């Protein structure tokens, strides 16, 4: 096969050069595919993290609104409970005061 013919040597070197070029192109494509996949994963993780932050902020806002509403309700309900408790004490004291004797001396 190696007869020393320059045409044959040129064909063999061209074939070898084409094979090396194909391997380099294949490796370059593999590296490019790997880089694109890594960048896609990083982008997906970033998007998910940002979504989680926005969802957390929204939940905190909703929770703060609920706390404010409950405080308003408590501010309205507690005085009413205290008033009803005071009324019950007054009624109880009135009942006892009717049973007490009047003082003998009136000033």
Contact map, one row per residue, 1 for C-alpha under 8 A:
11100000000000000000000000000000000000000000000000000000000000000000000000000000000000000000000000000000000
11111001100000000000000000000000000000000000000000000000000000000000000000000000000000000000000000000000000
11111001000000000000000000000000000000000000000000000000000000000000000000000000000000000000000000000000000
01111101100000000000000000000000000000000000000000000000000000000000000000000000000000000000000000000000000
01111111100000000000000000000000000000000000000000000000000000000000000000000000000000000000000000000000000
00011111110000000000000000000000000000000000000000000000000000000000000000000000000000000000000000000000000
00001111111000000000000000000000000000000000000000000000000000000000000000000000000000000000000000000000000
01111111111100000000000000000000000000000000000000000000000000000000000000000000000000000000000000000000000
01011111111110000000000000000000000000000000000000000000000000000000000000000000000000000000000000000000000
00000111111111000000000000000000000000000000000000000000000000000000000000000000000000000000000000000000000
00000011111111100000000000000000000000000000000000000000000000000000000000000000000000000000000000000000000
00000001111111110000000000000000000000000000000000000000000000000000000000000000000000000000000000000000000
00000000111111111000000000000000000000000000000000000000000000000000000000000000000000000000000000000000000
00000000011111111100000000000000000000000000000000000000000000000000000000000000000000000000000000000000000
00000000001111111110000000000000000000000000000000000000000000000000000000000000000000000000000000000000000
00000000000111111111000000000000000000000000000000000000000000000000000000000000000000000000000000000000000
00000000000011111111100000000000000000000000000000000000000000000000000000000000000000000000000000000000000
00000000000001111111110000000000000000000000000000000000000000000000000000000000000000000000000000000000000
00000000000000111111111000000000000000000000000000000000000000000000000000000000000000000000000000000000000
00000000000000011111111100000000000000000000000000000000000000000000000000000000000000000000000000000000000
00000000000000001111111110000000000000000000000000000000000000000000000000000000000000000000000000000000000
00000000000000000111111111000000000000000000000000000000000000000000000000000000000000000000000000000000000
00000000000000000011111111100000000000000000000000000000000000000000000000000000000000000000000000000000000
00000000000000000001111111110000000000000000000000000000000000000000000000000000000000000000000000000000000
00000000000000000000111111111000000000000000000000000000000000000000000000000000000000000000000000000000000
00000000000000000000011111111100000000000000000000000000000000000000000000000000000000000000000000000000000
00000000000000000000001111111110000000000000000000000000000000000000000000000000000000000000000000000000000
00000000000000000000000111111111000000000000000000000000000000000000000000000000000000000000000000000000000
00000000000000000000000011111111100000000000000000000000000000000000000000000000000000000000000000000000000
00000000000000000000000001111111110000000000000000000000000000000000000000000000000000000000000000000000000
00000000000000000000000000111111111000000000000000000000000000000000000000000000000000000000000000000000000
00000000000000000000000000011111111100000000000000000000000000000000000000000000000000000000000000000000000
00000000000000000000000000001111111110000000000000000000000000000000000000000000000000000000000000000000000
00000000000000000000000000000111111111000000000000000000000000000000000000000000000000000000000000000000000
00000000000000000000000000000011111111100000000000000000000000000000000000000000000000000000000000000000000
00000000000000000000000000000001111111110000000000000000000000000000000000000000000000000000000000000000000
00000000000000000000000000000000111111111000000000000000000000000000000000000000000000000000000000000000000
00000000000000000000000000000000011111111100000000000000000000000000000000000000000000000000000000000000000
00000000000000000000000000000000001111111110000000000000000000000000000000000000000000000000000000000000000
00000000000000000000000000000000000111111111000000000000000000000000000000000000000000000000000000000000000
00000000000000000000000000000000000011111111100000000000000000000000000000000000000000000000000000000000000
00000000000000000000000000000000000001111111110000000000000000000000000000000000000000000000000000000000000
00000000000000000000000000000000000000111111111000000000000000000000000000000000000000000000000000000000000
00000000000000000000000000000000000000011111111100000000000000000000000000000000000000000000000000000000000
00000000000000000000000000000000000000001111111110000000000000000000000000000000000000000000000000000000000
00000000000000000000000000000000000000000111111111000000000000000000000000000000000000000000000000000000000
00000000000000000000000000000000000000000011111111100000000000000000000000000000000000000000000000000000000
00000000000000000000000000000000000000000001111111110000000000000000000000000000000000000000000000000000000
00000000000000000000000000000000000000000000111111111000000000000000000000000000000000000000000000000000000
00000000000000000000000000000000000000000000011111111100000000000000000000000000000000000000000000000000000
00000000000000000000000000000000000000000000001111111110000000000000000000000000000000000000000000000000000
00000000000000000000000000000000000000000000000111111111000000000000000000000000000000000000000000000000000
00000000000000000000000000000000000000000000000011111111100000000000000000000000000000000000000000000000000
00000000000000000000000000000000000000000000000001111111110000000000000000000000000000000000000000000000000
00000000000000000000000000000000000000000000000000111111111000000000000000000000000000000000000000000000000
00000000000000000000000000000000000000000000000000011111111100000000000000000000000000000000000000000000000
00000000000000000000000000000000000000000000000000001111111110000000000000000000000000000000000000000000000
00000000000000000000000000000000000000000000000000000111111111000000000000000000000000000000000000000000000
00000000000000000000000000000000000000000000000000000011111111100000000000000000000000000000000000000000000
00000000000000000000000000000000000000000000000000000001111111110000000000000000000000000000000000000000000
00000000000000000000000000000000000000000000000000000000111111111000000000000000000000000000000000000000000
00000000000000000000000000000000000000000000000000000000011111111100000000000000000000000000000000000000000
00000000000000000000000000000000000000000000000000000000001111111110000000000000000000000000000000000000000
00000000000000000000000000000000000000000000000000000000000111111111000000000000000000000000000000000000000
00000000000000000000000000000000000000000000000000000000000011111111100000000000000000000000000000000000000
00000000000000000000000000000000000000000000000000000000000001111111110000000000000000000000000000000000000
00000000000000000000000000000000000000000000000000000000000000111111111000000000000000000000000000000000000
00000000000000000000000000000000000000000000000000000000000000011111111100000000000000000000000000000000000
00000000000000000000000000000000000000000000000000000000000000001111111110000000000000000000000000000000000
00000000000000000000000000000000000000000000000000000000000000000111111111000000000000000000000000000000000
00000000000000000000000000000000000000000000000000000000000000000011111111100000000000000000000000000000000
00000000000000000000000000000000000000000000000000000000000000000001111111110000000000000000000000000000000
00000000000000000000000000000000000000000000000000000000000000000000111111111000000000000000000000000000000
00000000000000000000000000000000000000000000000000000000000000000000011111111100000000000000000000000000000
00000000000000000000000000000000000000000000000000000000000000000000001111111110000000000000000000000000000
00000000000000000000000000000000000000000000000000000000000000000000000111111111000000000000000000000000000
00000000000000000000000000000000000000000000000000000000000000000000000011111111100000000000000000000000000
00000000000000000000000000000000000000000000000000000000000000000000000001111111110000000000000000000000000
00000000000000000000000000000000000000000000000000000000000000000000000000111111111000000000000000000000000
00000000000000000000000000000000000000000000000000000000000000000000000000011111111100000000000000000000000
00000000000000000000000000000000000000000000000000000000000000000000000000001111111110000000000000000000000
00000000000000000000000000000000000000000000000000000000000000000000000000000111111111000000000000000000000
00000000000000000000000000000000000000000000000000000000000000000000000000000011111111100000000000000000000
00000000000000000000000000000000000000000000000000000000000000000000000000000001111111110000000000000000000
00000000000000000000000000000000000000000000000000000000000000000000000000000000111111111000000000000000000
00000000000000000000000000000000000000000000000000000000000000000000000000000000011111111100000000000000000
00000000000000000000000000000000000000000000000000000000000000000000000000000000001111111110000000000000000
00000000000000000000000000000000000000000000000000000000000000000000000000000000000111111111000000000000000
00000000000000000000000000000000000000000000000000000000000000000000000000000000000011111111100000000000000
00000000000000000000000000000000000000000000000000000000000000000000000000000000000001111111110000000000000
00000000000000000000000000000000000000000000000000000000000000000000000000000000000000111111111000000000000
00000000000000000000000000000000000000000000000000000000000000000000000000000000000000011111111100000000000
00000000000000000000000000000000000000000000000000000000000000000000000000000000000000001111111110000000000
00000000000000000000000000000000000000000000000000000000000000000000000000000000000000000111111111000000000
00000000000000000000000000000000000000000000000000000000000000000000000000000000000000000011111111100000000
00000000000000000000000000000000000000000000000000000000000000000000000000000000000000000001111111110000000
00000000000000000000000000000000000000000000000000000000000000000000000000000000000000000000111111110000000
00000000000000000000000000000000000000000000000000000000000000000000000000000000000000000000011111111000000
00000000000000000000000000000000000000000000000000000000000000000000000000000000000000000000001111111000000
00000000000000000000000000000000000000000000000000000000000000000000000000000000000000000000000111111100000
00000000000000000000000000000000000000000000000000000000000000000000000000000000000000000000000001111110000
00000000000000000000000000000000000000000000000000000000000000000000000000000000000000000000000000011111000
00000000000000000000000000000000000000000000000000000000000000000000000000000000000000000000000000001111110
00000000000000000000000000000000000000000000000000000000000000000000000000000000000000000000000000000111110
00000000000000000000000000000000000000000000000000000000000000000000000000000000000000000000000000000011111
00000000000000000000000000000000000000000000000000000000000000000000000000000000000000000000000000000011111
00000000000000000000000000000000000000000000000000000000000000000000000000000000000000000000000000000000111
